[in-house]
Amino acid sequence: MSDIIYPRSPRETMEGWHHLPRYIDKIRLHLAGKLHSDYTGNLGTGFDGFWLKAAGVTHEQMIDVVKRSITDGQVCDWVRDNVKKSAAEKEAHWQDTLNRPRPGDPEAAARLQMRKEQAGMGGRADIKNFVDFIDADEKRI
């Protein structure tokens, strides 16, 4: 049996933001010393970093917010009070995330295919982007 505790899907939302619940899970697991090594290298970077940039906050701020909270509701309240982005901006962030690899980026497309093959999913045509891959790799689809 795997010792990996999977964070939530990037498709889950909080305060209108996709990926935020996953990022919070990763921070909580990290703070508890339970974040699997497969995730530690990308904590605060990758899709986490895309969210941070879109929201206009730092990784250190989010670690502090999560550290000081007990519930997701408290984190959600902080985001609502401190991250002033429109629904259109939040949706643009999500569309950017879903469209990775971007059309015309052969290196990223090759990286996705390599990751699929490494995970034994090389022939899965339904995995079209990195969000799909994450959900497949974490056994949600």
C-alpha positions in Angstrom: 0.0 0.0 0.0 1.2 3.5 -0.8 2.3 5.8 1.9 1.3 8.9 -0.2 -1.5 11.1 1.1 -2.9 12.7 -2.0 -3.8 16.3 -1.9 -7.2 17.3 -3.4 -7.6 17.6 -7.1 -6.6 20.8 -8.8 -10.2 20.9 -10.1 -11.5 21.6 -6.6 -12.3 25.2 -5.7 -12.3 27.5 -2.8 -13.4 31.1 -3.0 -13.7 30.7 -6.7 -10.1 29.6 -7.1 -9.2 26.2 -8.7 -6.1 24.5 -7.3 -6.2 26.5 -4.0 -7.6 23.5 -1.9 -4.8 21.3 -3.3 -2.2 23.9 -2.4 -3.5 24.2 1.1 -3.4 20.4 1.5 0.2 20.3 0.4 1.1 23.0 2.9 -0.7 21.3 5.7 1.0 18.0 4.9 4.3 19.7 4.7 3.8 21.4 8.1 2.9 18.0 9.6 6.0 16.3 8.1 3.7 14.1 5.9 4.2 15.6 2.4 5.5 12.8 0.3 8.8 13.5 -1.5 7.0 13.3 -4.8 5.5 16.7 -3.9 8.2 18.5 -2.0 10.1 19.8 -5.0 7.1 21.6 -6.4 5.7 23.0 -3.2 5.2 26.7 -3.9 6.3 26.3 -7.5 4.7 24.8 -10.6 0.9 25.1 -10.4 1.3 26.4 -6.8 3.5 29.2 -8.2 1.0 29.9 -10.9 -1.7 30.3 -8.3 0.5 32.5 -6.1 1.3 34.8 -9.1 -2.4 35.0 -10.1 -3.4 35.8 -6.5 -0.6 38.2 -5.8 0.6 36.6 -2.6 3.8 34.8 -1.6 4.4 31.2 -0.7 5.6 32.4 2.7 2.4 34.3 3.3 0.3 31.2 2.5 2.4 29.0 4.7 1.8 31.5 7.5 -1.9 31.7 6.8 -2.3 27.9 6.8 -0.1 27.5 9.9 -2.3 30.0 11.8 -5.6 28.3 10.7 -7.3 25.2 11.9 -10.0 25.0 9.1 -10.2 25.6 5.4 -12.9 28.1 6.3 -10.3 30.3 8.0 -8.0 30.1 5.0 -11.0 30.9 2.8 -11.8 34.0 4.9 -8.2 35.2 4.6 -8.2 34.7 0.9 -11.6 36.5 0.6 -10.3 39.5 2.6 -6.8 39.7 1.1 -6.9 38.5 -2.5 -9.1 40.9 -4.5 -9.5 39.3 -7.9 -12.5 39.2 -10.1 -14.3 36.1 -11.2 -12.9 36.7 -14.7 -9.4 36.8 -13.3 -9.9 33.6 -11.4 -11.3 31.9 -14.5 -8.4 33.1 -16.6 -6.0 31.5 -14.2 -8.0 28.2 -14.3 -8.0 28.3 -18.1 -4.3 28.9 -18.2 -3.8 26.0 -15.8 -6.0 23.7 -17.9 -4.2 24.6 -21.1 -0.8 23.2 -20.1 1.0 22.1 -22.1 0.2 25.1 -24.2 -0.4 24.7 -27.9 2.9 25.2 -29.7 5.1 24.2 -26.7 6.6 20.9 -27.9 8.9 20.6 -24.8 6.0 20.7 -22.4 4.0 18.3 -24.6 7.0 15.9 -24.6 7.3 16.3 -20.8 3.6 15.3 -20.4 4.0 12.3 -22.6 7.1 11.3 -20.8 5.3 11.5 -17.4 2.4 9.5 -18.8 4.8 6.8 -20.0 6.7 6.7 -16.7 3.4 6.3 -14.9 2.3 3.5 -17.2 -0.4 5.7 -18.9 1.4 6.4 -22.2 -1.5 5.2 -24.3 -4.2 7.2 -22.5 -5.5 9.7 -25.0 -8.0 11.0 -22.4 -5.1 12.6 -20.5 -4.7 15.8 -22.5 -3.1 18.2 -20.0 -1.2 18.2 -16.7 -4.4 18.5 -14.6 -5.7 15.4 -16.3 -2.4 13.7 -15.5 -2.4 14.7 -11.9 -6.0 13.3 -11.4 -5.1 10.1 -13.3 -1.8 9.6 -11.4 -3.6 10.1 -8.1 -6.2 7.6 -9.2 -9.2 10.0 -9.5 -9.9 9.3 -13.2 
